């Protein structure tokens, strides 16, 4: 019997976060939990190839990881420490003849995953550490994969992860769910971290590829877990809807030659209709709750785009109105820039230019690209070329830079 590597990979992605969360709760140590789960999956690769995948692979991994952790504690610690650790995990040492508690008590439970999400995104950790830990512990990405995703050397990412885990250990960060009165404050960094992971995958900051599907996929999967665990939090559902509706366009965003395809030129027949339907369902559920928030509003904007059979049929008036609502929650220049793009389509380029004059984003390439388009439409071609040149100089993603260079060539 052989084990399909793709099947093992799918099980790993589905179960690693759950198993790690349960082991962190059982062991009280992030590093020990990670090592134990990694050992268990290594054993699974051999055992399952011979015996087949068990009916409950997550439970098998969790139990095997727990046993490996206890064996390691016994090897590493003195007898007194060893007995104390075994008592913590088993209720008694197996060698005493006293029965071991039912293994089911160590199965993954939803609260474990939720605790781990909040631990990874603890406000005492730096934002970059929150992202890295979330991908490592919940997404199961290796240090090298996370380093490649964010274009930093692997040793740098390894140090970042080590510092974060050491801070968790040394400061005894609580592995618990936030109290009801602190949940809104603590949920914000969680959603922001997940969305940062998604946006980096959707439009990579740098590198040759426009998209990094591994990151977008993990962000969506983690958010699905979060929505399942916090069904009464509309902003979590709003974030999931936003990502699904945005990701539905992924098949049309790059052509066969690897060139970026702008939204108006995309083949909408290739958009993922199942993701759009689920995104719409979530948006409607959020509207029924009437508790608006920034992710819900962004999801509503994405839903309007998804509703349009063609680019020319987009309801730009509704999009402008939704951006006006979004500015109440997020009064920043990135939102104002996106609103200016909608104004350019709904009103005219002159109105958009007036709005752009009030935006201060000198180092953001998309600001200059948007300004270039508005200038082109009002026939100020020399100024448009200058703005495109600035956008090209600031663009660090190769696919985006090539697209801007083609626009400049067409302009001149």
N, C-alpha and C positions, 0 to 999 in steps of 0.2 A: 504494500500500500504506500502511496506517496501523498504528500501534503502539498497542495497548490500554494505557491508563495503568495499569490494574490489573495487567496482566502485567508492565509495567516496574517497578511498585511491588513486586510479589512477588519479582522477580529482585533488586531492590535489597536488600530485607530479607534474602534468602537469601545474597547474595554479598558485601555490603558489608563485613562483619566479616572474611571470608576474604581479600578483596582488600586491605583496610587492613593486616591482619596481615602479609601478604606484602610489601607496600611498606614497612612499618616495618622489616622485616628487611633489605630491599634498600637502603633509603635511610638507615637509622639515625636517622630524624627523624620524630616523630609528626606535626608540623604539615605537613611536605612530603608525607607519605604521605596525610594527609586531603585536602589540596588536590588532589593528583594523582588520587585516586580520584573526587573530586567532579567534576573536569574530565572524566574518562573517562565518567562517567555522563551528563554534559551532552552530550558528543559522541554517546554511544550513543542518546540520545533522538532525535537527528536522523538518524543513520546507519541505525539499525534501522527507523525509520519508512519509509525508502526501500528498504533492502536486506533487511529481515527480521531476526529474532533469530538470531544465529549458533548453531551446535550446542553450543558451549561458551561461554556468555555470561560466566562468571566468568573464564575464561582470556583472553577478548577484553578485558574490563575491566582485568585485571591488566597485560596487555601494553600497552594504550593508556595506562594510568596511568603505567607505567614510562617509556614514550617521552615523555610530557608532562613528567614530572619531569626527565628529562635535558635536554629543550629549555629548561626553565625555568632549570636550573643553568647552561646555556651562556649564556643571556641575562643572568643576574644576576651571574655571577662573572667574574673576570679570566681571561685565557687560561690561565695556569698552573693556577689553581684549577679552571677548567673542564675542562682535560685530565685532572687528577687525579680529579675526580668521575666523568668519563666512563669512565676506566680502572676505577674501583671498580665501576661498574655493568655495563659492557660487556666489560671485559677489554682494550679498546682503543677509540680514537676511531673512529667510523664514517668520518670523513674520511680516515683513513690507508689505507683499503682493506683492512685486516685484518678477517677475518670476525667477525661477532657471534656469541656463544654461542647455542646452541639456546634459543629462547624458552620452551620447556617447563621449563627450569631455573628460570623465574620464576613458574611456576604456583603457586597456593596449595597448601601442604602442611599436614597436621594440626598439626605442631609449631608452625607460625607462629601459629595461632589460640590454642593453649594458652599460648604465650609471652605473647601479647597479654592474655589473661585474667589471668595472674599479674602482668603489668605494671600493668594497670588497678587491681588489688587489692593492690598492693605495701603492706606494713605501714607504710612511711614516709609514705604519703599518708593524709590524714584520711578517715574513713569516708564523709562526704558527697561528697568528691572521688572516692573509689573508685566510688561509685554513679553519679555523673555521667559519669565517663570510660567506665565499662562500657556505659552506655546510648549514649554518643556514638560510641565506636569500634567496639563489637561489635554494638550494636543499630541504629546508623545514625540515631538520633533527632537532630533539630536542637536547637540551643541553646534555642530558644523552646519546643519540645515538652517538653524536660526541665524547663525553668523552670515551665511550666504544670503538669506532673505533680507537682512538689513545691512549688507555690504560692510561688515566689519570683520577683522581678522578673528579666526576661531579662538585664539588665546584670549583676546579681548572679551569675547562673548562668554568664554568659560569663566573668566574672572568676574564678570558681571553677575553671572548666575551664582557663583560661589559666594560673592559678597552678600547677595540677597538672601541666600539660604542661611548664611552665617548670622545675618541680622535677625532673621526669624528666630533662630536658635538662641542667640545671645540675649535678645530682648524679650524672649518668651512671648512672642505675639500670640494672641489668643486664637486658637483653632476652633472658632465658634461662629454661629450665625449672629449678625448684628441684632440688637434689640429693635423692637418695632419703631421706636422713636428715632433711632439712628440709621435705619435702613435707607431712607431716601438719600442721605448724605453719602453713605457707603456704596450705594448702588451706582451713583454717578461715575466714580472712577472705574468700576467694573465695566459699564457700558462703553465708556470712553476708550478703555484699553482694548476691548474687543473690536470696536469700530476702527481704531488705529491699525490693528492687525489686518482688518478687511481692506481698508483704503490702501495700505501698502501693497497688498496683493492685487487690488483692482487697477491701480496705476502706480507701478513701482517707481520709487524715488529716483533710482538710477539703474544702470545695467542695460543689457541689450533687449530684454523682453518687456513688453508693455505690461503684461499680467503675470502674476505668480499664483496659479490655481491652488497650490498647496496651502497658501495663506488664506485665500478667500474661502476655501473649503473648510479649513479648521475654524475660522471665525464663525461661519454659518453653523457648523456642528455644535460649537460651544454655546452659541446663542440659543439654538434649539433646546439644548439641555437646560439653559437658564430659564427659558420660557416655560418649559415643562415643570421646573422646580418652583417658579414664581409666577403662577398663572394669573395672579391678580395685579401684576405690575405692567401697566399699559406701555410704558416706555421700553421695556424689554421686548414686548411684542412688536412695538413700532420699529425697533432696531432690526429685528428679524425680517419684518416686512420690507424695510428699506433695502437690506442686503439682497433678499430674494428678487425683488423687482429690478434692482440694479444688475445683479448677476445674470438675470435672464437675457440680458443683451450681450453677454460675453461672446457667444458664437459669431456675432456680426461685427465685433469691434476691430478685428484685424483681418485683412484679406489673405489670400493664399500666398502672396509674396511677403507677408509679414508687415504690411503697411497699415498704419492706423486709419480706421474708417470713422469719420465724424458721425455723430448721432443722426443728422439729417440725411446722410447718404447710406445708412445701414439698411440691409435687407431684413425687413421686419418679419418676414416669413420664417427666418431662422431663429428668432427669439424663442426662448424656452417658455411655452405656454403653460406648462404645469406650474412652474415657479411663479409666473405672473398670476395665475389663478389663486395660488396659496397666498401670495402677497396681498392680493385684493381682499381675500377673506380676512386676513389679519387687520388690514386697514379698516374694513367695515366694523370689525369687532371693537377696534379702538374708538372709532367714531361713536359707536353705541354707548361707550363708557363716558364720553364727554369729559375726559380729563386730559386735555391736549398737552403735548410736550414736544421738544425739538425733534426727536427721532420720529415721532408720529407724523409731524408736519413734513419732514423730509420724505417719509414714505408716501405721504399723500401726493407730493410733487412727482415722485417717481411713478406713482399710479396714473397720474394724468398723462405722462409721457407714454406709458404702456397702453393706455386707452386709445391713443391716436392711431388710426389705420395707416396714415402717412404723416410725414413731418409737417406738411402744410395744413393738416387738420388738427394740430396740437392746440389745445385751449390755453393760449398764452395768458389771457386775462386771468384765468383761474390760478395759473402758476405765479403770476405777479402778486396776486392777493395772498396766496399761501406764503410767499417769501415775506410779505409785510407782516404776517402773523409770526413767522419764524424769527424775524428781527426783534420781536418783543422778548423772546427767550435767548436769542443769540445775537446781540447787537454788535457784530464784528464785521470787519471789512471783507472777509471771505464770503459771508452771506450776502453782503451788499454787492459784491462782484457777480455772484450768481443771479441776483435780482436784476442787475444791469443787463446781463445777457438776455433775460426774459423780457425786459423792457425793450431791448433792441428788436426782438421779434414781434412784440405786441404793438409798440408805438413806432419808433424809428431809430435810426442810428444816432441822430442828433440828440435825442432824449437820453440814449445810453451814454453818449460822450459826456453829457452834463452830469450824469450820475457817477461816471468814472472819475471825473475831476475831484470828487469828494472822497475818493478811496486812496489810501496810502499803503500800497503793497509793492514797493520798488524792487524787491528781490524775488517776487513771485512771477514765474514765467507766464502763467496763464493770465495774469493781469495784463501784461504787455501784449499777449496774443489776442485777447479780447479787444483791447484798445485798437490794435492793428486792424481787426475786422471792421470795427465801427468806423475807423478813419477811411478804410477802403470803400465802404458803402457811401460815404459822403464825398468821394473822389479826392481825398487828400492823400494821394498815393505816396508821395515822398515821405510824409510823416508816418504812413502805414508801414513803409519799408523800414524806416528807422525803428519803429516799435517792434517789428518782427525780428530785426537784428538783435535787439535787446532780449527778446524772448528766447531766441536761439542760444545766445550766450549764457542764459541762466538755466536752460533745460539740461538736466543731467541724465535723462532717460533717452537712449539712442533712438527708440521708435518715435517718441514725441519729437525729438530734434529733427529727424528726417522729414517728418510731416511738416514741421514749420519751415524747413528749408525748401520743400516743394512749393509751399504757399508763397514764399519770398520769390522764388524763380518765376512763378506765374504772375506775380505782381509787377516785376520789373521787366 
